[in-house]
Amino acid sequence: MGGFFGVASKQDCVLELFYGVDYHSHLGTRRGGMAVYGEDGFYRAIHNIENSPFRTKFDHDVSEMKGYLGIGCISDYDPQPLLIQSHLGSFAITTVGKVNNYEELLKGLFEKDHSHFQEMTNGQINVTELVAALICEKESIVEGIKYVQDVVDGSMTMLVMTKEGIYGARDRYGRTPLVIGKKDDSYCLSFESHAYINLGYTDYKELGPCEVVYVTSEGVEEIRPARTGKMKICSFLWVYYGYPTSTYEGVNVEEMRYKCGDILAGRDAGEVNPDLVAGVPDSGIAHAIGYANRSGVPFARPFIKYTPTWPRSFMPTQQSQRNLIARMKLIPVHKLIKDKSLLMIDDSIVRGTQLRETTEFLYNNGAKEVHIRPACPPLLYGCKYLNFSRSKSEMDLITRRIIAKREGDNVSDRILQDYANPDSTNYKEMLEEIRKELNFTSLKYHRLDDLKKSIDIEPCKLCTYCWNGQE
């Protein structure tokens, strides 16, 4: 995943850019970057942030950079922003998205223009560089941005900074957000709406699907209107990735998670009687508060997450390292665990490895029962539209491993649809297999119809592919 921030100001914008980008640090762990344009031209800095936070790595650059236009990003994949010199002039670009037809688009550039790209150590090219090359296929940056939106299979939201202003473009189906903030002498563009609040900006505009705007310190010009048809914003932004203070399509993340927990508790009424309700830090906590408020069962923190020196658990490439980090971050509060029946809410179950170890950790510290309530339905499909995971195969999902054991390796979509149906026998038996494998006392997932109620926007605007294989 990743996130970005941009500023167009009448004053030097570097410090605001620095803090705005830093507020996206929850979205990525590999690379951070900032690019500005001012009297001395373009200036760009990119650093590895795998072992040190963005703020630490860019503290020196802030004192060196000067500019009244700037864009920056946190990236879980490719180094960004890039500086491009082309027949369209010089520009900087940063992107968030996923290109499924990468090979096809690359082949077209090679055959048509004999283009060349810098190859990275994994044999791939930087996707943002590919997007920049596609933009340069056209006679203007505007036409190039529209072209990218139209030809990319997947999603592509971007900021493109010229010497005069910043273009902001939301992907074709609005799978990821892009919002604009305003104050007296400047405008900002942001993936997360919370990133500009403490910088003095107020909400100005949330871009719609496929919308393109041009932003300067003087104002915001609509270049391409939002599509009025199909929209498919990712539901998982509310469940997990979004920061609690952010709002998408008018729905705040924290509020949505309270509703999610509330509905989970309503489904559970009379079925379980835990002593305490707890959330797996960090994203499970708000869901657990909603559950506790509805059920009347006290909310507690039976373990505390120690984060000052530990990176995010999914950052290392080896699963064993991720598991170790996840375990080392959780410190138990023995008096809240011993002889207690605990109901734990996590945002989701992917592989199941970490949650199984968390459950064993609770049992080893004296827990009597551990009931698990994931805040979303069972994940059955790998995301085709956003770079959410480093997983290379859907067989990494615990659900697909269970289904393969029951049905064999070649499972039809019709069978998968039956496993996605919470009222089917296959669904119920799959949950029981997961419960036994991960050693939970009980297991009940959030239903998809209830998840849509939790988000509470038009269901047709939500992408639910990872749960039911449907956009």
C-alpha positions in Angstrom: 0.0 0.0 0.0 1.1 3.6 0.2 -0.1 7.2 0.6 0.8 10.7 -0.6 0.5 14.3 0.2 1.0 17.5 -1.9 1.0 21.3 -1.2 0.6 24.3 -3.4 1.3 27.5 -1.4 2.3 31.1 -1.7 4.9 30.5 1.0 7.6 27.9 1.5 5.7 24.6 1.9 8.5 22.2 2.9 7.6 21.8 6.5 3.9 21.3 5.8 4.8 18.7 3.2 7.1 17.0 5.6 4.4 16.6 8.3 1.6 15.8 5.8 3.6 12.9 4.3 4.6 11.7 7.8 0.9 11.4 8.7 0.7 8.6 6.0 3.4 6.5 7.7 0.8 3.8 8.7 0.4 3.0 5.1 3.9 1.9 4.2 7.2 0.8 5.6 9.8 0.6 2.8 10.4 4.0 1.1 9.6 7.6 1.8 10.2 10.6 -0.6 9.6 14.3 -1.1 10.0 16.5 -4.2 9.6 20.3 -4.2 9.8 23.1 -6.8 11.0 26.6 -6.0 13.4 29.3 -7.2 16.2 26.8 -7.5 14.1 24.3 -9.5 13.2 20.8 -8.6 14.7 19.1 -5.5 14.0 15.5 -4.6 14.9 13.2 -1.7 14.1 9.5 -1.2 15.1 7.3 1.8 14.7 3.8 2.9 12.5 3.8 6.0 12.4 0.1 6.8 14.4 0.6 10.0 13.9 4.2 10.8 10.7 6.3 10.7 10.1 8.9 8.0 10.6 11.8 10.4 14.1 10.7 11.4 15.3 10.0 7.8 14.0 13.3 6.4 14.9 15.7 9.2 18.0 16.9 7.5 16.3 17.3 4.1 13.7 19.6 5.5 16.4 22.2 6.3 17.9 21.8 2.8 14.7 21.9 0.7 12.9 25.1 -0.3 9.8 25.4 -2.5 6.2 26.6 -2.8 5.1 23.4 -4.6 5.7 19.9 -3.2 4.6 16.3 -3.3 5.7 13.4 -1.2 4.8 9.8 -0.4 5.2 6.8 1.8 5.6 3.7 -0.3 5.5 0.0 0.5 7.0 -0.8 -2.9 8.8 1.4 -5.3 10.9 4.5 -4.6 9.0 7.7 -5.2 8.4 10.5 -6.2 10.2 10.4 -9.5 11.6 13.4 -11.4 10.9 13.2 -15.1 12.3 15.2 -18.0 10.3 14.8 -21.2 8.9 16.5 -24.3 6.1 17.7 -22.0 8.7 19.5 -19.8 9.9 18.5 -16.4 7.6 17.1 -13.7 7.5 15.0 -10.5 5.1 12.2 -10.0 4.0 9.9 -7.2 1.3 7.1 -7.5 -0.8 4.7 -5.4 -2.3 1.7 -7.1 -1.7 -1.6 -8.9 -1.2 -2.3 -12.6 -2.3 -5.8 -13.5 -1.6 -5.3 -17.3 1.9 -4.2 -16.5 3.6 -6.6 -19.1 1.1 -5.6 -21.8 1.7 -1.8 -21.3 5.4 -2.3 -21.1 5.5 -4.3 -24.3 3.5 -1.6 -26.0 6.0 1.0 -25.0 9.0 -1.1 -26.1 7.5 -1.9 -29.5 6.2 1.6 -30.3 8.8 3.9 -28.9 11.8 1.6 -28.1 11.5 3.0 -24.6 14.0 1.9 -21.9 13.6 1.8 -18.1 15.8 1.5 -15.1 15.6 -2.1 -13.9 15.4 -2.7 -10.2 17.1 -5.5 -8.3 14.0 -7.8 -8.5 14.0 -7.6 -12.3 10.9 -5.4 -12.4 10.7 -1.7 -13.2 9.3 1.0 -11.1 5.5 1.2 -11.8 5.6 5.0 -11.3 8.2 5.2 -14.0 5.9 3.1 -16.3 3.0 5.5 -15.5 5.2 8.5 -16.3 6.2 6.9 -19.6 2.5 6.4 -20.5 1.7 10.0 -19.7 4.5 11.1 -22.0 2.9 9.1 -24.9 0.4 12.0 -25.2 0.8 15.7 -26.3 0.0 17.1 -22.9 0.1 16.0 -19.2 -3.6 16.3 -19.0 -4.2 14.0 -21.9 -1.5 11.7 -20.5 -3.2 11.4 -17.1 -6.5 10.6 -18.8 -4.8 8.0 -20.9 -3.3 6.3 -17.8 -6.7 6.3 -16.1 -8.3 4.7 -19.1 -5.7 2.0 -19.9 -4.6 0.7 -16.5 -6.2 -2.5 -15.4 -6.3 -2.3 -11.6 -6.1 1.1 -10.0 -4.0 4.3 -10.3 -4.3 7.4 -8.3 -1.6 10.0 -8.7 -0.1 13.4 -8.1 1.8 15.1 -10.9 3.7 18.3 -10.1 4.9 20.7 -12.8 6.7 24.0 -12.3 3.3 25.8 -12.2 1.0 23.5 -10.1 -0.1 20.0 -9.1 -2.4 17.7 -11.0 -4.4 15.3 -8.8 -6.1 12.3 -10.3 -8.2 9.7 -8.6 -8.3 6.2 -10.1 -11.0 5.2 -12.6 -13.3 3.5 -10.0 -12.4 5.5 -7.0 -10.8 2.5 -5.3 -8.5 4.8 -3.3 -9.3 8.2 -1.9 -8.0 11.7 -2.8 -9.1 14.8 -0.9 -8.2 18.5 -1.0 -7.8 20.8 1.9 -7.8 24.6 1.9 -6.5 27.5 3.9 -5.9 31.2 3.2 -2.7 30.9 1.2 -2.5 27.3 0.1 -4.2 24.1 -0.9 -3.2 20.5 -0.2 -3.9 17.1 -1.8 -4.0 14.1 0.4 -4.7 10.3 0.5 -5.8 10.6 4.1 -8.1 13.4 5.2 -6.7 13.6 8.7 -3.2 14.5 7.4 -3.9 18.2 7.0 -6.1 19.0 10.0 -3.3 20.0 12.4 -1.7 22.0 9.6 -4.7 24.4 9.6 -6.5 23.2 6.5 -10.2 22.6 6.2 -12.0 20.2 3.9 -12.4 21.6 0.5 -13.3 18.7 -1.9 -13.2 15.0 -2.2 -12.5 13.9 -5.7 -14.8 11.4 -7.3 -13.9 8.4 -9.5 -11.7 9.3 -12.4 -11.8 13.0 -11.5 -8.7 15.1 -12.4 -8.0 18.6 -10.9 -5.2 21.1 -11.2 -4.2 22.8 -8.0 -2.2 26.0 -7.5 -2.0 28.4 -4.5 -4.8 30.4 -6.2 -7.4 27.6 -6.5 -8.6 24.3 -7.8 -9.6 23.8 -11.4 -11.6 20.8 -12.5 -9.9 19.2 -15.5 -11.9 16.0 -15.8 -15.3 15.6 -14.0 -16.0 12.7 -11.8 -17.6 9.6 -13.4 -21.3 9.4 -12.5 -21.5 5.7 -13.0 -19.6 2.9 -11.4 -17.7 3.5 -8.2 -15.8 0.8 -6.1 -14.0 2.2 -3.1 -12.1 -0.4 -1.2 -14.1 -1.5 1.9 -10.9 -2.7 3.6 -9.9 0.9 4.1 -12.4 1.2 6.8 -11.8 -2.2 8.3 -8.1 -2.0 8.6 -5.9 0.3 6.5 -7.5 3.7 7.2 -6.3 5.8 10.1 -9.1 6.3 12.7 -9.3 10.0 12.2 -9.7 9.7 8.4 -13.0 10.0 6.6 -13.9 8.4 3.2 -17.1 9.3 1.3 -18.3 11.0 4.4 -17.8 8.0 6.7 -15.3 8.3 9.5 -13.1 5.2 10.1 -13.4 5.2 13.9 -17.2 5.6 13.8 -17.5 2.8 11.2 -15.5 0.5 13.5 -17.8 1.3 16.4 -20.8 0.3 14.3 -19.0 -2.8 13.2 -18.4 -3.9 16.8 -22.0 -3.0 17.7 -23.4 -5.2 15.0 -21.1 -8.1 15.9 -22.3 -7.9 19.5 -25.9 -7.9 18.3 -25.3 -11.1 16.4 -23.7 -12.6 19.5 -26.4 -11.8 21.9 -27.0 -14.7 24.3 -24.4 -17.0 22.6 -21.3 -16.2 24.6 -20.6 -14.7 28.0 -17.0 -13.4 28.1 -15.6 -11.6 31.1 -13.8 -9.0 28.9 -13.8 -7.7 25.4 -10.5 -6.7 23.8 -9.2 -5.6 20.4 -6.0 -6.8 18.8 -3.9 -3.6 18.5 -4.2 -1.3 16.8 -7.1 -1.6 14.3 -9.1 -4.1 16.4 -9.5 -1.7 19.3 -12.3 0.5 17.9 -14.2 -2.6 16.8 -13.9 -4.0 20.3 -15.1 -0.7 21.9 -18.3 -0.9 19.7 -18.8 -4.5 20.8 -18.4 -3.6 24.5 -20.7 -0.6 24.3 -23.5 -2.8 22.8 -23.0 -5.9 24.8 -22.3 -4.3 28.2 -19.2 -6.6 28.6 -16.3 -4.5 29.9 -13.6 -3.4 27.5 -10.1 -4.1 28.6 -6.5 -4.3 27.3 -5.1 -7.7 28.4 -2.0 -7.1 26.4 -0.3 -3.8 25.4 1.5 -3.2 22.1 5.0 -2.0 22.5 5.8 0.0 19.4 8.7 2.5 20.0 11.3 0.2 18.5 9.4 -2.5 16.6 8.5 -2.1 12.9 5.1 -3.2 11.6 4.7 -7.0 11.7 4.1 -7.5 8.0 7.2 -5.6 6.9 9.9 -8.3 6.7 9.8 -10.6 3.7 10.1 -13.8 5.8 6.9 -15.0 7.6 8.9 -16.2 10.5 10.3 -12.8 11.1 6.9 -11.2 10.9 5.6 -13.7 13.4 8.5 -13.0 15.8 8.0 -9.3 15.6 4.3 -9.6 16.2 4.9 -11.7 19.3 7.6 -9.4 20.7 5.3 -6.4 20.4 2.6 -7.8 22.7 3.3 -7.6 26.5 0.7 -9.3 28.7 -1.2 -7.9 31.7 -1.5 -11.1 33.7 -4.3 -10.0 36.0 -6.6 -9.3 33.0 -5.9 -12.7 31.4 -5.6 -15.3 34.1 -8.8 -17.3 34.6 -10.7 -15.0 32.3 -12.9 -15.7 29.3 -11.8 -13.2 26.6 -13.5 -12.1 23.5 -10.9 -10.8 21.0 -11.7 -8.7 17.9 -9.1 -8.5 15.1 -9.6 -6.6 11.9 -9.2 -9.8 9.8 -7.7 -13.3 9.6 -5.3 -13.7 6.6 -2.9 -16.6 7.1 -4.0 -17.1 10.7 -0.4 -17.6 12.0 -0.2 -14.5 14.1 -3.7 -14.8 15.6 -3.0 -18.5 16.5 0.2 -17.4 18.3 -1.7 -14.6 20.0 -4.3 -17.1 21.2 -1.6 -19.4 22.5 0.1 -16.4 24.2 -3.2 -15.8 26.0 -3.7 -19.4 27.0 -0.1 -19.6 28.2 -0.8 -16.5 30.4 -3.8 -18.3 32.0 -6.8 -17.4 29.8 -9.7 -19.8 30.3 -11.4 -19.1 26.9 -10.5 -17.1 23.8 -13.4 -16.2 21.5 -12.5 -14.6 18.2 -14.6 -12.2 16.2 -12.9 -10.9 13.0 -14.3 -7.5 11.9 -14.8 -8.6 8.3 -15.9 -11.7 6.5 -13.5 -14.6 5.6 -11.0 -13.5 3.0 -11.4 -15.8 0.0 -9.7 -13.9 -2.8 -6.5 -12.0 -3.2 -7.0 -8.3 -4.0 -6.6 -7.6 -7.8 -6.9 -3.8 -7.4 -4.6 -2.6 -4.6 -1.1 -3.7 -3.3 -2.4 -4.7 0.1 -0.3 -7.8 0.7 3.1 -9.3 -0.1 1.4 -12.7 -0.6 2.1 -14.3 -4.0 -0.7 -16.9 -3.8 -4.3 -17.1 -2.7 -3.2 -20.4 -1.0 -1.6 -18.2 1.7 -5.1 -17.5 2.9 -6.2 -19.9 5.6 -9.7 -20.1 4.1 -8.3 -21.3 0.7 -6.1 -23.9 2.4 -9.1 -25.3 4.3 -11.2 -25.3 1.1 -8.4 -27.1 -0.8 -8.3 -29.8 1.8 -12.0 -30.3 1.5 -12.5 -29.8 -2.3 -9.1 -30.4 -3.9 -6.9 -28.0 -5.7 -9.1 -27.0 -8.6 -12.0 -25.2 -7.0 -14.7 -23.6 -9.2 -16.0 -20.1 -8.5 -19.4 -21.6 -7.9 -18.0 -23.6 -5.0 -16.2 -20.5 -3.6 -19.4 -18.6 -3.8 -21.0 -21.2 -1.6 -18.2 -20.9 0.9 -18.7 -17.1 0.9 -22.4 -17.5 1.9 -22.7 -17.3 5.7 -25.9 -19.3 5.6 -24.4 -22.3 3.8 -23.2 -25.6 5.3 -19.8 -25.2 3.6 -19.3 -21.8 5.2 -20.2 -23.1 8.7 -17.9 -26.2 8.3 -15.1 -24.0 7.0 -15.3 -21.8 10.1 -15.3 -24.8 12.4 -12.1 -26.1 10.7 -10.4 -22.7 11.1 -11.5 -22.6 14.7 -10.0 -26.0 15.5 -6.8 -25.2 13.5 -6.2 -21.9 15.3 -7.4 -23.2 18.7 -10.1 -20.7 19.4 -12.9 -21.4 21.8 -15.4 -20.0 19.3 -15.2 -18.1 16.0 -17.7 -15.9 14.3 -16.9 -13.5 11.4 -18.6 -10.3 10.6 -21.2 -10.9 7.8 -20.8 -9.1 4.5 -24.3 -7.7 4.7 -23.5 -6.4 8.2 -20.2 -4.9 7.0 -22.0 -2.9 4.4 -24.4 -1.6 7.1 -21.3 -0.7 9.2 -19.9 1.5 6.4 -23.4 2.8 5.5 -22.9 4.2 2.0 -24.6 2.8 -1.1 -23.5 -0.8 -1.3 -23.0 -0.6 -5.1 -20.1 1.9 -4.4 -18.1 -0.6 -2.3 -15.6 -3.1 -3.6 -16.0 -6.4 -1.7 -13.9 -8.6 -4.1 -11.7 -10.1 -1.4 -14.7 -11.6 0.4 -17.0 -12.7 -2.4 -15.1 -12.3 -5.6 -17.4 -9.6 -6.8 -16.5 -5.9 -7.3 
